[in-house]
């Protein structure tokens, strides 16, 4: 039944066994790696141990050198610089201390006057760091690792200054430690075969090397990776080549107690075969044992798999094939128990049974989804009908025809009229011949608001009613008489719903849904659909009523506007006729008064006398002032009543022309006038000229007492709105009275100071307002004034040149 292909279960079980062995193999390899890391750690620990031991010997030799130099510095031959006696003494001492290659003493200038080993000629050590350090510190000094000038051996030098009673340096005693002790120490360390001990200084010079010290000591080390690692890192582990070019596992560390100018480093190298020998042997043993166990496990799996697993799996496969072929009653027929395969068989049988149940549920769910889709499509179609027209009577009739027969056998829409009466607006039935019958039945048994159930209750409470079943007892309770009961029974109602038409918290009517078919029973889902339909229908009814009411109000409003416009036009004509009449009737007597007053002044000068002349001049001034007031009032009237003609206006050119007129009338005045270039707007040119004449005229007038009079016309911006301004340095005014600026006949200065009628700024304000703008002022007494104004949409036409 099961072959031997890669997909066979027997082979897969064997692979599972192998997969179980893989972690064990990984653990074995991990153990080997850990042992290798332990070997590396041991190499480093050995290097550090040797470094510490060497450092301890080094420190002991250093302390011995210090004590020796202190003792030698007390001899008279050293203090008196006696070469012969001192050299003989140092030679005897050197024989007792074979670790030292020489003993010598030098004067403060560095000249060596005493040496246990005679130098080849005169010798000066003032360039040596240890000598300079001893002179500078006047204490025991340790030098660097150097090649001795007398012996030619690598040595570590020590110096001790000998001081006189005054504390001055008399001489410096020097000894050199032979680094051969490092080679002897390496030989005594009992390193394994093939191991190497290497000591280098900070320059890479080999100070000790075991074995073969003779070939390397004192030589610069080759550029090998281990030397570079020692000089770069100081302490660590590396698998690198040594000075002899052989690959080893190295552990290295700095050697303590070195010279201040540079340290020395000690490294121990082991061949990898020696370092990892034990770890490799353990890995081989573990892998061999693991392979044996795996082979035995594979054999057992191959033999026992058929009995313990494959029979069960075969039954499951057969049942699965039947199930996939559509046999939802397929089962394995195997016993159920606590074992894994038994549980798998049990799970399969349960799955098959659940699948059979889920299939039935899925069919039911599909039916429900299809019903929901149909309900949604129904609402979409109803919404389209409701939105198609504002004639809600026709619309509701179309909705009832949509409801029947898709949602009901009977459908009636009731609406509440403005007078509170309830009547059926639309009726639909599956049998069109019964529609008229239903209307006649409604007329015979009209709506009774006192009833406690049904339509009256729904209209009172605004809550729907659902009758999933309509028993005969219910028909008896709502029937008004025996004939009515007989008609209700003949209709054969089985189920019904009554839902209110609600919009913005108001009940506008109700819709009744009735079923006469035995298979259609209304439930909560049907009620929700009916309420959604009713809510949409109510909004359509409310919108239609609002629309018709708006249409009626608009018609009334338009009629009122026409009537008031006609009345306003008549009033304006009467006002215009009155203004011209007043102007003509008042001008004639004023001209007469002014003329006769002038005639009296000219013809009867001697008769009236000086006092009479003064009276006559006052009469003339008053009549002329009255004439100017009449002209200004007429101008204000024309500004208010004249039609606005918008066009592009060059405000800069307009202002300059007005200023030129002022200068022609008063050529002797010296006024500095600044007009910004490119000021432009959309507006009535004639009215804008009137506004600028008044604003610039006021600035010209109120700067008349300034020797350095200045007037400026420009523009700024508030956000994106252009703000035009006229600024002067004239007499200004008190801002406490700014609310009187733009009123007719309101003046902040007396006529004796500055002439005027008090109409100019009122005229400017009306011009600005007619252009959709506003005007305001900012001033201080004797510090000038600034009048700012906007022109509404006209400001948007300001030219780019002014930006």
ROFI-231770 format. One line per field, with one value per residue (C-alpha): residue in one letter; x, y, z; residue number from 1. Coordinates in steps of 0.1 Angstrom, whole numbers, plus 5000, padded with zeros to 4 digits. Layout:
# residues N
code	c(a  ...) .
c1	c(X  ...) .
c2	c(Y  ...) .
c3	c(Z  ...) .
pos	c(NUM  ...) .
//
This chain:
# residues 803
code	c(x  x  x  x  x  x  x  x  x  x  x  x  x  x  x  x  x  x  x  x  x  x  x  x  x  x  x  x  x  x  x  x  x  x  x  x  x  x  x  x  x  x  x  x  x  x  x  x  x  x  x  x  x  x  x  x  x  x  x  x  x  x  x  x  x  x  x  x  x  x  x  x  x  x  x  x  x  x  x  x  x  x  x  x  x  x  x  x  x  x  x  x  x  x  x  x  x  x  x  x  x  x  x  x  x  x  x  x  x  x  x  x  x  x  x  x  x  x  x  x  x  x  x  x  x  x  x  x  x  x  x  x  x  x  x  x  x  x  x  x  x  x  x  x  x  x  x  x  x  x  x  x  x  x  x  x  x  x  x  x  x  x  x  x  x  x  x  x  x  x  x  x  x  x  x  x  x  x  x  x  x  x  x  x  x  x  x  x  x  x  x  x  x  x  x  x  x  x  x  x  x  x  x  x  x  x  x  x  x  x  x  x  x  x  x  x  x  x  x  x  x  x  x  x  x  x  x  x  x  x  x  x  x  x  x  x  x  x  x  x  x  x  x  x  x  x  x  x  x  x  x  x  x  x  x  x  x  x  x  x  x  x  x  x  x  x  x  x  x  x  x  x  x  x  x  x  x  x  x  x  x  x  x  x  x  x  x  x  x  x  x  x  x  x  x  x  x  x  x  x  x  x  x  x  x  x  x  x  x  x  x  x  x  x  x  x  x  x  x  x  x  x  x  x  x  x  x  x  x  x  x  x  x  x  x  x  x  x  x  x  x  x  x  x  x  x  x  x  x  x  x  x  x  x  x  x  x  x  x  x  x  x  x  x  x  x  x  x  x  x  x  x  x  x  x  x  x  x  x  x  x  x  x  x  x  x  x  x  x  x  x  x  x  x  x  x  x  x  x  x  x  x  x  x  x  x  x  x  x  x  x  x  x  x  x  x  x  x  x  x  x  x  x  x  x  x  x  x  x  x  x  x  x  x  x  x  x  x  x  x  x  x  x  x  x  x  x  x  x  x  x  x  x  x  x  x  x  x  x  x  x  x  x  x  x  x  x  x  x  x  x  x  x  x  x  x  x  x  x  x  x  x  x  x  x  x  x  x  x  x  x  x  x  x  x  x  x  x  x  x  x  x  x  x  x  x  x  x  x  x  x  x  x  x  x  x  x  x  x  x  x  x  x  x  x  x  x  x  x  x  x  x  x  x  x  x  x  x  x  x  x  x  x  x  x  x  x  x  x  x  x  x  x  x  x  x  x  x  x  x  x  x  x  x  x  x  x  x  x  x  x  x  x  x  x  x  x  x  x  x  x  x  x  x  x  x  x  x  x  x  x  x  x  x  x  x  x  x  x  x  x  x  x  x  x  x  x  x  x  x  x  x  x  x  x  x  x  x  x  x  x  x  x  x  x  x  x  x  x  x  x  x  x  x  x  x  x  x  x  x  x  x  x  x  x  x  x  x  x  x  x  x  x  x  x  x  x  x  x  x  x  x  x  x  x  x  x  x  x  x  x  x  x  x  x  x  x  x  x  x  x  x  x  x  x  x  x  x  x  x  x  x  x  x  x  x  x  x  x  x  x  x  x  x  x  x  x  x  x  x  x  x  x  x  x  x  x  x  x  x  x  x  x  x  x  x  x  x  x  x  x  x  x  x  x  x  x  x  x  x  x  x  x  x  x  x  x  x  x  x  x  x  x  x  x  x  x  x  x  x  x  x  x  x  x  x  x  x  x  x  x  x  x  x  x  x  x  x  x  x  x  x  x  x  x  x  x  x  x  x  x  x  x  x  x  x  x  x  x  x  x  x  x) .
c1	c(5000  5029  5059  5094  5094  5104  5068  5062  5054  5079  5107  5094  5094  5130  5137  5121  5145  5174  5160  5159  5196  5205  5202  5223  5249  5247  5251  5282  5297  5287  5305  5336  5335  5331  5361  5380  5371  5382  5415  5419  5411  5436  5463  5455  5455  5489  5502  5489  5503  5537  5535  5526  5554  5579  5567  5572  5608  5613  5601  5623  5654  5645  5643  5676  5692  5680  5694  5727  5730  5721  5748  5775  5767  5779  5815  5841  5856  5822  5817  5853  5853  5883  5884  5908  5893  5858  5863  5880  5851  5825  5844  5844  5807  5798  5813  5788  5757  5758  5723  5740  5761  5779  5783  5794  5794  5793  5797  5768  5779  5775  5812  5817  5847  5842  5831  5833  5838  5863  5848  5866  5871  5857  5820  5793  5758  5741  5719  5704  5669  5676  5706  5684  5656  5679  5693  5658  5641  5672  5657  5662  5653  5645  5656  5643  5653  5684  5714  5743  5771  5798  5784  5762  5735  5699  5697  5674  5693  5689  5704  5708  5719  5745  5739  5763  5755  5740  5716  5735  5742  5779  5776  5752  5756  5744  5738  5724  5702  5710  5677  5691  5672  5640  5653  5663  5628  5612  5634  5622  5585  5582  5562  5548  5566  5562  5553  5571  5576  5582  5591  5592  5595  5573  5595  5591  5627  5629  5641  5636  5626  5623  5636  5665  5672  5706  5690  5664  5674  5683  5669  5639  5610  5596  5562  5543  5506  5513  5538  5514  5486  5508  5518  5483  5461  5485  5465  5444  5443  5450  5456  5486  5521  5551  5585  5595  5565  5547  5509  5501  5474  5488  5479  5497  5497  5518  5547  5545  5573  5586  5604  5584  5593  5577  5565  5573  5549  5550  5533  5529  5522  5509  5504  5466  5470  5482  5458  5427  5438  5416  5386  5390  5393  5361  5342  5352  5340  5307  5300  5307  5283  5257  5259  5254  5223  5209  5214  5196  5167  5163  5161  5134  5114  5114  5102  5076  5062  5039  5022  5020  5014  5008  4976  4959  4971  4958  4923  4925  4935  4906  4881  4896  4891  4855  4850  4866  4844  4814  4805  4799  4790  4825  4841  4873  4856  4887  4884  4887  4911  4937  4966  4977  4966  4934  4929  4937  4911  4886  4894  4889  4855  4845  4857  4837  4806  4812  4818  4784  4768  4788  4777  4741  4748  4767  4736  4715  4740  4740  4703  4704  4731  4710  4680  4701  4713  4677  4667  4696  4686  4651  4662  4684  4656  4632  4657  4660  4623  4621  4648  4635  4607  4594  4558  4556  4521  4532  4564  4547  4523  4554  4568  4537  4538  4574  4565  4537  4544  4581  4575  4537  4504  4487  4505  4488  4505  4487  4498  4489  4477  4483  4449  4457  4434  4447  4439  4453  4476  4486  4472  4486  4474  4485  4451  4447  4409  4409  4425  4392  4375  4401  4395  4357  4363  4384  4356  4331  4352  4373  4403  4394  4420  4405  4415  4442  4460  4469  4474  4461  4486  4515  4507  4503  4535  4557  4566  4561  4539  4546  4520  4538  4506  4471  4447  4409  4408  4428  4404  4375  4392  4397  4364  4339  4308  4299  4301  4335  4347  4334  4353  4385  4381  4374  4406  4426  4453  4481  4508  4512  4535  4527  4557  4556  4569  4593  4615  4634  4615  4580  4556  4543  4522  4525  4529  4510  4523  4500  4505  4478  4501  4506  4544  4551  4554  4570  4598  4623  4644  4613  4604  4639  4636  4602  4614  4643  4620  4596  4624  4635  4600  4594  4625  4612  4578  4593  4617  4589  4567  4596  4603  4567  4566  4598  4584  4554  4574  4598  4569  4555  4590  4595  4562  4571  4605  4588  4564  4590  4614  4587  4579  4617  4621  4591  4606  4640  4624  4604  4636  4656  4629  4628  4666  4667  4637  4654  4686  4669  4646  4674  4700  4678  4673  4709  4722  4699  4712  4748  4742  4724  4749  4778  4759  4755  4792  4802  4776  4769  4802  4801  4766  4768  4801  4827  4803  4778  4805  4813  4777  4773  4804  4792  4759  4778  4800  4770  4751  4782  4787  4751  4756  4786  4765  4738  4764  4780  4745  4737  4771  4764  4729  4744  4770  4743  4719  4740  4745  4779  4799  4830  4860  4898  4909  4945  4945  4981  4973  4941  4958  4986  4960  4942  4974  4983  4950  4957  4992  4977  4953  4980  5013  5031  5027  5055  5042  5061  5036  5045  5022  5031  5034  5010  4981  4950  4916  4882  4856  4836  4861  4839  4831  4867  4878  4853  4868  4904  4896  4882  4910  4938  4920  4918  4955  4963  4942  4953  4990  4987  5004  5034  5065  5076  5042  5042  5014  5017  4993  5002  4991  4998  4982  4962  4965  4957  4936  4951  4947  4951  4961  4965  4989  5000  5020  4993  4975  4959  4931  4922  4913  4887  4865  4871  4836  4824  4847  4824  4791  4775  4783  4807  4839  4868  4882  4865  4857  4880  4910  4901  4872  4849  4813  4818  4804  4836  4844  4808  4809  4842  4826  4796  4819  4840  4809  4794  4825  4822  4850  4855  4874  4891  4916  4945  4959  4974  4972  4999  5014  4994  4966  4963  4931  4930  4904  4897  4876  4863  4867  4882  4913  4920  4927  4957  4985  5017  5037  5026  5035) .
c2	c(5000  5024  5024  5034  5068  5099  5106  5073  5074  5047  5068  5099  5081  5072  5108  5118  5095  5111  5145  5134  5125  5158  5178  5151  5155  5193  5189  5167  5194  5221  5202  5199  5236  5243  5221  5239  5272  5258  5248  5284  5297  5273  5286  5322  5312  5296  5326  5349  5325  5325  5363  5367  5344  5362  5395  5383  5373  5405  5426  5406  5412  5448  5452  5433  5457  5487  5474  5466  5501  5518  5498  5504  5542  5543  5533  5561  5551  5558  5591  5603  5592  5568  5548  5521  5513  5516  5493  5467  5468  5465  5436  5416  5423  5413  5379  5374  5384  5365  5379  5413  5420  5449  5476  5511  5546  5580  5616  5640  5649  5613  5604  5568  5567  5532  5499  5462  5453  5477  5496  5496  5534  5565  5562  5588  5577  5612  5603  5573  5577  5559  5583  5614  5600  5594  5630  5645  5625  5619  5585  5550  5548  5519  5522  5507  5473  5480  5463  5470  5492  5472  5436  5438  5418  5427  5442  5461  5490  5505  5537  5552  5588  5592  5625  5646  5662  5692  5670  5674  5645  5633  5603  5578  5541  5519  5482  5461  5430  5402  5391  5356  5348  5350  5321  5301  5307  5295  5263  5256  5262  5226  5235  5207  5194  5218  5248  5281  5309  5344  5377  5409  5446  5474  5478  5442  5431  5395  5396  5358  5328  5292  5271  5284  5316  5321  5325  5351  5370  5406  5403  5424  5400  5394  5411  5380  5381  5370  5398  5423  5410  5413  5449  5459  5443  5436  5406  5380  5348  5343  5315  5329  5323  5328  5343  5309  5309  5280  5282  5279  5288  5317  5332  5365  5391  5421  5414  5436  5457  5468  5501  5533  5540  5508  5474  5439  5412  5374  5349  5311  5292  5256  5236  5232  5194  5195  5222  5205  5169  5159  5177  5160  5126  5132  5143  5111  5089  5107  5107  5070  5062  5085  5068  5033  5045  5061  5029  5008  5033  5034  4996  4995  5023  5005  4972  4985  5013  4991  4976  5006  5034  5025  5004  5033  5058  5036  5036  5074  5077  5056  5076  5108  5098  5089  5123  5142  5123  5139  5110  5132  5100  5085  5074  5054  5026  5024  5023  5055  5056  5077  5071  5098  5077  5069  5105  5113  5088  5102  5138  5128  5112  5142  5165  5145  5149  5186  5190  5174  5198  5229  5221  5222  5255  5269  5263  5280  5309  5313  5315  5342  5361  5359  5372  5400  5409  5410  5432  5456  5456  5463  5493  5506  5504  5521  5548  5555  5558  5581  5604  5606  5632  5657  5647  5624  5612  5597  5585  5567  5550  5537  5524  5505  5489  5479  5464  5443  5414  5414  5421  5420  5410  5442  5476  5509  5542  5566  5602  5628  5660  5696  5696  5663  5641  5607  5592  5565  5581  5550  5514  5483  5447  5416  5416  5451  5447  5447  5481  5500  5475  5483  5521  5516  5494  5523  5548  5524  5519  5551  5557  5558  5575  5561  5525  5511  5488  5489  5520  5545  5532  5534  5570  5580  5563  5563  5527  5498  5468  5432  5405  5374  5354  5368  5344  5347  5362  5391  5397  5396  5422  5447  5442  5469  5448  5413  5424  5439  5406  5386  5409  5405  5367  5367  5387  5359  5379  5356  5381  5419  5448  5485  5509  5547  5573  5591  5621  5645  5632  5636  5610  5618  5587  5549  5520  5487  5454  5424  5388  5364  5336  5307  5305  5342  5350  5384  5384  5408  5408  5418  5445  5460  5461  5477  5503  5512  5516  5537  5560  5567  5573  5597  5617  5619  5631  5656  5669  5672  5691  5714  5720  5730  5752  5768  5774  5790  5812  5822  5832  5854  5868  5877  5894  5914  5923  5935  5956  5971  5978  5997  6017  6024  6035  6059  6072  6077  6096  6117  6123  6132  6156  6171  6175  6193  6214  6223  6230  6254  6270  6275  6286  6315  6334  6327  6343  6372  6377  6374  6397  6426  6423  6427  6457  6474  6469  6483  6512  6523  6520  6555  6551  6518  6525  6500  6481  6478  6465  6439  6428  6427  6406  6382  6379  6371  6345  6328  6327  6313  6287  6277  6273  6250  6230  6226  6215  6190  6176  6171  6154  6131  6123  6116  6093  6073  6071  6070  6037  6020  6014  5992  5995  5993  6026  6038  6052  6065  6086  6098  6109  6127  6147  6157  6169  6188  6207  6216  6229  6250  6267  6272  6275  6291  6261  6237  6202  6169  6145  6108  6086  6049  6036  6011  6015  6002  5987  5978  6005  6035  6060  6090  6080  6070  6104  6120  6099  6107  6144  6145  6124  6142  6176  6170  6161  6192  6214  6201  6203  6240  6251  6229  6242  6207  6194  6157  6137  6100  6078  6041  6005  5977  5943  5926  5889  5890  5921  5954  5983  6018  6047  6085  6097  6133  6150  6177  6187  6153  6148  6131  6094  6098  6115  6091  6079  6113  6113  6099  6115  6143  6178  6163  6184  6180  6215  6248  6267  6295  6271  6251  6258  6229  6216  6183  6163  6152  6121  6110  6111  6090  6065  6060  6056  6030  6011  6011  5993  5967  5980  5998  6029  6038  6063  6065  6098  6118  6155  6175  6142  6138  6113  6082  6072  6036  6019  5988  5984  5949  5929  5959  5956  5922  5940  5959  5958  5938  5970  5980  5947) .
c3	c(5000  5008  4985  4991  4974  4992  5001  5018  5055  5064  5049  5066  5100  5093  5085  5118  5136  5118  5126  5163  5160  5144  5178  5194  5167  5171  5209  5202  5179  5204  5232  5210  5203  5240  5247  5220  5236  5270  5254  5241  5276  5291  5266  5276  5313  5309  5292  5320  5346  5330  5326  5363  5373  5351  5364  5400  5391  5373  5403  5426  5404  5401  5439  5442  5417  5437  5470  5453  5437  5470  5488  5461  5462  5498  5490  5492  5458  5442  5460  5453  5417  5421  5389  5399  5433  5420  5390  5412  5437  5409  5393  5426  5431  5395  5401  5429  5408  5375  5364  5359  5328  5342  5369  5363  5377  5359  5368  5366  5330  5319  5317  5329  5354  5368  5352  5362  5326  5310  5280  5247  5251  5267  5273  5280  5290  5293  5263  5281  5295  5327  5334  5326  5348  5377  5375  5372  5400  5422  5429  5417  5380  5357  5321  5289  5273  5252  5237  5261  5246  5264  5263  5232  5250  5256  5290  5313  5330  5364  5378  5413  5420  5448  5466  5487  5520  5502  5482  5450  5426  5430  5407  5392  5398  5369  5365  5336  5341  5316  5299  5296  5328  5307  5285  5316  5330  5298  5298  5334  5325  5312  5281  5260  5229  5200  5223  5220  5245  5230  5247  5227  5236  5224  5193  5183  5193  5206  5242  5249  5228  5238  5222  5201  5221  5204  5169  5179  5211  5203  5167  5154  5151  5116  5107  5118  5128  5164  5170  5154  5177  5208  5200  5190  5216  5244  5258  5241  5221  5184  5159  5141  5128  5150  5142  5128  5104  5121  5128  5165  5190  5210  5243  5251  5278  5288  5313  5344  5358  5325  5318  5318  5281  5268  5280  5270  5260  5267  5244  5246  5214  5211  5180  5173  5173  5209  5221  5205  5208  5237  5223  5189  5205  5225  5194  5175  5203  5207  5169  5166  5195  5181  5146  5162  5181  5150  5129  5155  5158  5120  5118  5146  5129  5095  5110  5135  5114  5094  5125  5147  5122  5086  5092  5109  5083  5056  5071  5074  5037  5025  5046  5034  4998  5003  5021  4993  4968  4985  5009  5040  5059  5055  5088  5096  5115  5138  5176  5195  5224  5244  5220  5195  5164  5181  5189  5152  5141  5166  5154  5118  5125  5145  5117  5091  5113  5119  5081  5075  5099  5087  5051  5062  5081  5051  5029  5055  5057  5019  5019  5046  5027  4996  5016  5029  4994  4982  5011  5003  4966  4977  4998  4970  4945  4970  4977  4940  4937  4968  4955  4920  4926  4952  4944  4974  4967  4934  4950  4978  4953  4935  4968  4976  4942  4949  4983  4967  4961  4972  5009  5014  4998  5011  5016  5027  5034  5059  5063  5089  5072  5084  5101  5120  5098  5089  5055  5033  5006  4987  4985  4967  4966  4947  4930  4915  4915  4953  4956  4951  4974  5001  4997  5000  5031  5046  5039  5055  5086  5088  5111  5148  5169  5201  5193  5216  5191  5155  5135  5161  5187  5163  5153  5190  5202  5172  5179  5154  5159  5147  5144  5134  5137  5135  5153  5151  5186  5174  5145  5170  5192  5164  5145  5149  5141  5128  5092  5098  5114  5084  5060  5080  5081  5043  5037  5053  5071  5084  5095  5096  5105  5111  5112  5117  5092  5115  5105  5129  5159  5143  5132  5097  5092  5090  5066  5070  5056  5055  5044  5033  5022  5046  5039  5047  5084  5095  5120  5135  5103  5083  5108  5106  5068  5070  5095  5073  5043  5064  5077  5042  5030  5059  5050  5014  5026  5049  5023  4997  5022  5031  4994  4987  5018  5007  4972  4987  5011  4982  4961  4990  4996  4960  4959  4990  4975  4943  4963  4986  4957  4939  4971  4976  4940  4944  4977  4960  4932  4956  4976  4945  4934  4969  4970  4937  4948  4981  4963  4939  4964  4989  4965  4951  4984  4994  4962  4968  5003  4992  4962  4981  5009  4984  4968  5002  5009  4975  4971  5006  5023  5038  5050  5069  5086  5098  5121  5093  5070  5096  5099  5061  5057  5083  5064  5032  5049  5064  5031  5013  5041  5037  5000  5005  5030  5004  4978  5002  5012  4975  4969  4999  4984  4950  4965  4983  4954  4923  4905  4910  4878  4885  4862  4867  4884  4886  4922  4919  4889  4904  4936  4917  4897  4928  4945  4914  4916  4953  4943  4915  4940  4965  4946  4976  4999  5003  5009  5004  4989  4983  4962  4958  4923  4908  4932  4914  4922  4907  4915  4905  4893  4900  4936  4943  4931  4956  4984  4976  4972  5007  5023  5005  5010  5047  5049  5028  5051  5085  5075  5066  5098  5093  5077  5069  5058  5046  5030  5019  5000  5000  5006  5032  5036  5063  5055  5018  5018  5005  5030  5014  5036  5036  5062  5072  5099  5106  5138  5143  5168  5201  5195  5223  5198  5169  5170  5157  5126  5101  5112  5091  5104  5131  5134  5158  5151  5152  5120  5131  5130  5099  5076  5065  5066  5084  5055  5038  5060  5060  5022  5022  5045  5022  4991  5009  5021  4987  4975  5002  5023  5056  5069  5102  5116  5139  5152  5180  5188  5169  5156  5124  5114  5092  5075  5063  5041  5021  4989  4992  4960  4943  4964  4948  4915  4930  4905  4911  4909  4944  4960) .
pos	c(1  2  3  4  5  6  7  8  9  10  11  12  13  14  15  16  17  18  19  20  21  22  23  24  25  26  27  28  29  30  31  32  33  34  35  36  37  38  39  40  41  42  43  44  45  46  47  48  49  50  51  52  53  54  55  56  57  58  59  60  61  62  63  64  65  66  67  68  69  70  71  72  73  74  75  76  77  78  79  80  81  82  83  84  85  86  87  88  89  90  91  92  93  94  95  96  97  98  99  100  101  102  103  104  105  106  107  108  109  110  111  112  113  114  115  116  117  118  119  120  121  122  123  124  125  126  127  128  129  130  131  132  133  134  135  136  137  138  139  140  141  142  143  144  145  146  147  148  149  150  151  152  153  154  155  156  157  158  159  160  161  162  163  164  165  166  167  168  169  170  171  172  173  174  175  176  177  178  179  180  181  182  183  184  185  186  187  188  189  190  191  192  193  194  195  196  197  198  199  200  201  202  203  204  205  206  207  208  209  210  211  212  213  214  215  216  217  218  219  220  221  222  223  224  225  226  227  228  229  230  231  232  233  234  235  236  237  238  239  240  241  242  243  244  245  246  247  248  249  250  251  252  253  254  255  256  257  258  259  260  261  262  263  264  265  266  267  268  269  270  271  272  273  274  275  276  277  278  279  280  281  282  283  284  285  286  287  288  289  290  291  292  293  294  295  296  297  298  299  300  301  302  303  304  305  306  307  308  309  310  311  312  313  314  315  316  317  318  319  320  321  322  323  324  325  326  327  328  329  330  331  332  333  334  335  336  337  338  339  340  341  342  343  344  345  346  347  348  349  350  351  352  353  354  355  356  357  358  359  360  361  362  363  364  365  366  367  368  369  370  371  372  373  374  375  376  377  378  379  380  381  382  383  384  385  386  387  388  389  390  391  392  393  394  395  396  397  398  399  400  401  402  403  404  405  406  407  408  409  410  411  412  413  414  415  416  417  418  419  420  421  422  423  424  425  426  427  428  429  430  431  432  433  434  435  436  437  438  439  440  441  442  443  444  445  446  447  448  449  450  451  452  453  454  455  456  457  458  459  460  461  462  463  464  465  466  467  468  469  470  471  472  473  474  475  476  477  478  479  480  481  482  483  484  485  486  487  488  489  490  491  492  493  494  495  496  497  498  499  500  501  502  503  504  505  506  507  508  509  510  511  512  513  514  515  516  517  518  519  520  521  522  523  524  525  526  527  528  529  530  531  532  533  534  535  536  537  538  539  540  541  542  543  544  545  546  547  548  549  550  551  552  553  554  555  556  557  558  559  560  561  562  563  564  565  566  567  568  569  570  571  572  573  574  575  576  577  578  579  580  581  582  583  584  585  586  587  588  589  590  591  592  593  594  595  596  597  598  599  600  601  602  603  604  605  606  607  608  609  610  611  612  613  614  615  616  617  618  619  620  621  622  623  624  625  626  627  628  629  630  631  632  633  634  635  636  637  638  639  640  641  642  643  644  645  646  647  648  649  650  651  652  653  654  655  656  657  658  659  660  661  662  663  664  665  666  667  668  669  670  671  672  673  674  675  676  677  678  679  680  681  682  683  684  685  686  687  688  689  690  691  692  693  694  695  696  697  698  699  700  701  702  703  704  705  706  707  708  709  710  711  712  713  714  715  716  717  718  719  720  721  722  723  724  725  726  727  728  729  730  731  732  733  734  735  736  737  738  739  740  741  742  743  744  745  746  747  748  749  750  751  752  753  754  755  756  757  758  759  760  761  762  763  764  765  766  767  768  769  770  771  772  773  774  775  776  777  778  779  780  781  782  783  784  785  786  787  788  789  790  791  792  793  794  795  796  797  798  799  800  801  802  803) .
//
